[in-house]
Amino acid sequence: MKRFAIFSVLFPVLVFLVFAAPHMARGEFVPIVAVPALLNFAFFLSIVPAWLTALADWALSRTPMYVRLVGTTVAGAVIAELAALLIYDLSDLLGSELINFSALTIRS
């Protein structure tokens, strides 16, 4: 149960930082009125991938630590890619000239 709590806290914070990164890159702060909305949206987007990654980590808990780290990282990357495809809708991606996610490139 501790594993699910850790992933449930960690993922929304990371997603919030991704949302806030463009502001921080320009040297700005995220408007304080936008923080609750961004945190809610970050939680909504990240809770299912967080639980799926925690489930993968739990399934690998009896393996050596290095296997668990690599396996959980790969599972998290695949789940994030699938979440991105669901959010942006695969049919929209196929109509574009070039979309490049971290490891997935689709050309029409």
C-alpha positions in Angstrom: 0.0 0.0 0.0 2.9 2.3 0.7 4.1 1.9 -2.9 0.7 3.2 -4.3 0.9 6.2 -1.9 4.4 7.1 -3.0 3.5 6.9 -6.7 0.2 8.8 -6.1 2.1 11.7 -4.5 5.1 11.6 -6.8 3.4 11.6 -10.3 1.1 14.7 -9.8 4.0 16.7 -8.6 6.1 15.8 -11.6 3.2 16.6 -14.0 2.7 19.9 -12.2 6.4 20.7 -12.7 6.1 19.8 -16.4 3.1 22.3 -16.7 5.1 25.0 -14.8 8.3 24.5 -16.8 7.5 26.9 -19.7 6.9 29.7 -17.1 10.0 28.8 -15.2 12.1 28.7 -18.5 11.0 32.3 -19.2 12.0 33.3 -15.7 8.4 33.8 -14.6 6.5 32.3 -11.7 3.2 30.3 -12.2 0.4 32.7 -11.3 -0.8 31.8 -7.8 -4.4 31.7 -8.9 -3.5 29.0 -11.5 -1.8 26.7 -9.1 -4.9 24.9 -7.7 -6.3 24.4 -11.2 -2.9 23.1 -12.4 -2.6 20.7 -9.5 -6.1 19.4 -10.0 -5.4 18.8 -13.7 -2.0 17.2 -12.9 -3.7 14.9 -10.5 -6.4 14.0 -13.0 -3.9 13.2 -15.7 -1.4 11.3 -13.6 -3.3 9.2 -11.1 -4.0 6.2 -13.4 -0.5 6.1 -14.9 0.9 6.4 -11.4 -1.2 3.4 -10.2 -0.3 1.4 -13.2 3.4 2.1 -12.7 3.0 1.2 -9.0 1.4 -2.1 -10.1 4.3 -2.8 -12.4 6.8 -2.0 -9.5 4.8 -4.3 -7.2 4.9 -7.1 -9.8 8.7 -6.8 -10.0 9.2 -6.5 -6.2 10.6 -10.1 -5.9 13.3 -9.5 -8.5 16.7 -8.0 -7.9 16.8 -4.2 -7.4 18.4 -3.4 -10.7 15.8 -5.4 -12.6 13.0 -3.7 -10.7 14.5 -0.2 -11.4 14.8 -0.9 -15.2 11.5 -2.7 -15.4 9.6 0.1 -13.6 11.3 2.8 -15.7 10.4 1.0 -18.9 6.8 0.4 -17.7 6.5 4.1 -16.7 7.8 5.2 -20.1 5.4 3.0 -22.0 2.5 4.1 -19.9 3.4 7.8 -20.3 3.6 7.3 -24.1 0.2 5.6 -24.2 -1.3 8.3 -22.0 0.1 11.0 -24.4 -1.4 9.1 -27.3 -4.8 9.0 -25.6 -4.7 12.6 -24.6 -3.8 13.8 -28.1 -5.9 11.3 -29.9 -4.1 9.0 -32.3 -6.3 10.1 -35.3 -5.1 13.7 -34.9 -1.5 12.5 -34.8 -1.8 10.6 -38.1 -2.9 13.7 -39.9 0.2 15.7 -38.9 3.4 15.9 -40.8 5.7 14.9 -38.0 5.0 14.3 -34.3 7.9 13.3 -32.2 7.4 12.1 -28.7 10.4 10.8 -26.7 10.7 7.5 -28.6 7.7 7.5 -30.9 7.8 9.1 -34.3 4.8 9.1 -36.6 5.0 10.4 -40.2 2.1 10.7 -42.5 
